[in-house]
Amino acid sequence: MKSMNKIPVLTIDGPSGSGKGTIAQLVAKKLGWHYLDSGAIYRVLAQAAIKHDIDLADEAKLADIARDLDLVFLLKDDDLKVMLEGDDVSTIIRSEQAGNAASKVAALPLVRAALLNRQHDFRQAPGLVTDGRDMGTVVFPDAEHKVYLTASAEVRAQRRYKQLKEKGIESNLSALVADISERDVRDSQREVAPLRPATDALELDSSALGIEDVYKHIMAKCGDM
Ligand code: C5P
């Protein structure tokens, strides 16, 4: 099914630490397209739940707050700031703990349904690059271009370790490998929108590739963007 909505979309899905966020931002910048970090929405929702003392398994309440989530993305000088109810949560939502909490709320069908329209609203001219788990399969199934980016669990844990360090967040490599594996299992085995490549996605293993190589592969495949 190709797009009835003429605004083009490039979806980049994949597991945690595959490099999809970095590459999606790079491509969006080069093309001058909008960028949607869908994982940040689930991270912020989990943060809101913790802030308001809502159990991470309370599906009905979580879906309610998801619908009215006061979330704003601010892009300033290449820096994506994430605001929850007026507070800057950009750093706190990046911890592994926050990622794990996000993957718990993300497994709930009513929560995912409540966040669909919000994600569709990002489809604005001249185009959208989006990263997540179900961008090409569920949220934008009619996207013109779909990429599924992966890498070995060890490489992903190392990348995540480096990323967290750069953000000033202390972590431990072996704990990261365990966290990433736990999240992979939950994300790929859940009943709704499990992590998997769309049938029409370009699958790329980035374990041995640098950012520039991944970028070139994607641009070569999506040459008409
Ligand atoms: O991509 P990121 O690591 O920020 O995502 C955090 C969590 O949010 C993932 O582990 C996954 O459970 C969930 N997620 C999702 N669908 C998306 C994006 C993220 O379920 N499109």
Boltz pocket constraint, residues with backbone or C-beta under 6 A from the ligand:
constraints:
  - pocket:
      binder: B
      contacts: [[A, 14], [A, 16], [A, 17], [A, 38], [A, 39], [A, 40], [A, 42], [A, 43], [A, 98], [A, 99], [A, 102], [A, 103], [A, 104], [A, 106], [A, 107], [A, 131], [A, 132], [A, 133], [A, 134], [A, 135], [A, 183], [A, 187], [A, 193]]
      max_distance: 6.0
